Amino acid sequence: MEDSVILQKFEDEKTRNEAFSLLLNKYQQKVYWHIRRMVLNHDDADDIVQEVFIKVWKNLINFRQDAQLYTWLYRIASNECITFLNKKKAKNNIPFDDVSEQLTNYLSEENYFTGDAIQKKLQEALITLPEKQRLVFNMKYFDDMKFQEISDVLGTSVGALKASYHLAVKKIEKHLLSTD
């Protein structure tokens, strides 16, 4: 269903619940995997998805439609991921490297991860990236978003995103080549 129809239904109080269900059906899985690739843990991703859609429910009526709906959703999801990871670092008073180590542990013990060895190495390489580079790489590589779309989500220039993506790719290549 087209976003414009969902938004139109959401404006009417009688069809608001139906519209939100349609929005969930259309975007929940995409948002989940976007978040999951950042936090790796299934339970954490579920919690963040719930927070994202609570914010969407509360603010969708004020959505100006000057951006695409999925761009707005990705922006909320990305911000929630960064907030979650920052809270995790602050709560535990741990440096980024230790958060990376925790995420690597999730990857090792998580029975929700079903990838082969190369997929696991790729995920381990992604964990070593700074959050913003990981977001950019995930959106470009996994979600196949164009740089302009990523720019709309993150509020960063296309040139900066291309540089960030290039740096992420180089770091991932280096990590993959340095591991057995």
C-alpha positions in Angstrom: 0.0 0.0 0.0 1.2 3.5 -0.8 2.5 5.6 2.0 0.1 8.4 1.0 -2.9 6.1 1.6 -1.5 5.1 4.9 -1.0 8.7 6.0 -4.4 9.7 4.7 -6.0 6.9 6.8 -4.0 7.9 9.8 -5.3 11.4 9.7 -8.9 10.0 10.2 -9.4 8.9 13.8 -11.8 6.2 12.6 -9.1 4.5 10.5 -6.0 5.5 12.5 -5.5 2.0 14.0 -5.9 0.3 10.6 -3.4 2.8 9.1 -0.9 2.1 11.9 -1.3 -1.7 11.3 -0.6 -1.2 7.6 2.5 0.9 8.4 3.7 -1.8 10.8 3.1 -4.5 8.1 5.0 -2.5 5.6 8.0 -1.3 7.6 8.4 -3.3 10.8 10.7 -6.0 9.4 12.9 -3.4 7.5 13.2 -1.3 10.7 13.9 -4.4 12.8 16.8 -5.5 10.5 18.2 -2.0 10.3 18.3 -1.9 14.1 19.4 -5.5 14.5 22.5 -4.9 12.3 23.5 -2.1 14.7 22.9 -3.7 18.0 23.1 -7.4 17.0 21.1 -8.7 20.0 17.6 -9.8 19.1 16.1 -8.8 22.4 17.7 -5.3 22.3 16.6 -4.9 18.7 13.0 -5.8 19.6 13.0 -3.3 22.5 14.3 -0.5 20.2 11.8 -1.4 17.5 9.1 -1.0 20.0 10.4 2.4 21.1 10.6 3.5 17.4 7.0 2.6 16.7 5.8 4.2 19.9 7.5 7.4 18.7 6.0 7.0 15.3 2.5 6.5 16.7 2.9 9.7 18.8 4.3 11.8 16.1 2.9 10.5 12.8 0.0 12.9 12.9 2.6 15.8 12.8 4.5 14.2 9.9 5.0 17.0 7.3 5.5 14.7 4.3 8.4 16.8 3.1 10.4 13.6 3.3 9.5 10.0 2.4 7.9 8.0 5.2 10.6 5.3 5.2 13.3 8.1 5.5 11.5 9.5 8.5 11.3 6.0 10.0 14.9 5.2 9.4 15.9 8.5 11.0 14.0 7.6 14.1 15.4 4.1 14.1 19.0 5.3 13.5 18.7 7.8 16.3 17.3 5.2 18.7 20.2 2.9 17.9 22.8 5.5 18.6 21.0 6.5 21.8 20.8 2.9 22.9 24.5 2.3 22.2 25.6 5.5 23.9 23.4 4.7 26.9 25.0 1.2 27.0 28.5 2.8 27.0 27.6 5.4 29.6 25.7 3.0 31.9 28.6 0.6 32.0 31.2 3.4 31.8 33.0 1.4 29.1 34.9 2.6 26.1 33.8 1.9 22.5 36.2 -1.1 22.2 34.5 -2.9 25.0 31.0 -2.3 23.5 32.5 -3.8 20.3 33.6 -6.7 22.3 30.2 -7.2 23.8 28.6 -7.0 20.4 31.1 -9.6 19.1 30.1 -11.8 22.1 26.5 -11.5 21.0 27.4 -12.5 17.6 29.3 -15.6 18.9 26.6 -16.8 21.3 23.5 -15.6 19.5 21.6 -18.6 18.0 19.5 -16.0 16.0 22.6 -15.5 13.8 22.5 -18.1 11.1 25.1 -16.8 8.7 28.1 -18.7 7.4 31.7 -18.0 8.3 32.2 -15.2 5.9 29.0 -13.5 7.0 30.2 -13.8 10.6 33.6 -12.2 9.7 31.7 -9.4 7.9 29.6 -8.8 11.0 32.8 -8.8 13.2 34.4 -6.3 10.9 31.2 -4.1 11.0 31.4 -4.1 14.8 34.8 -2.4 14.7 33.4 0.5 12.8 32.3 3.8 14.5 28.6 3.9 14.8 28.0 6.5 12.0 30.2 4.5 9.5 28.4 1.3 10.5 25.0 3.0 9.9 26.1 4.4 6.5 27.6 1.0 5.4 24.5 -0.9 6.6 22.1 1.4 4.8 24.1 1.3 1.6 25.2 -2.3 1.5 22.3 -4.2 3.2 19.4 -1.8 2.5 20.6 -0.8 -0.9 19.8 2.9 -0.2 21.1 5.6 -2.5 23.5 8.2 -0.9 20.8 10.9 -1.3 18.3 8.7 0.7 21.0 8.1 3.4 21.7 11.9 3.4 18.0 12.5 4.1 18.0 10.0 7.0 21.2 11.1 8.6 21.2 14.8 7.7 24.7 14.5 6.4 26.0 15.7 3.0 26.2 13.1 0.2 30.0 13.9 -0.1 30.6 13.2 3.5 28.5 10.0 3.3 30.5 8.7 0.3 33.8 9.4 2.2 32.4 7.6 5.3 31.3 4.7 3.2 34.7 4.5 1.4 36.5 4.5 4.8 34.1 1.8 6.1 34.8 -0.4 3.1 38.5 0.0 3.5 38.4 -0.8 7.2 36.2 -3.9 6.5 38.6 -5.1 3.8 41.5 -4.6 6.1 39.7 -6.6 8.8 38.7 -9.4 6.5 42.2 -9.7 5.1 43.9 -9.7 8.5 41.7 -12.5 9.9 42.1 -16.2 9.1 
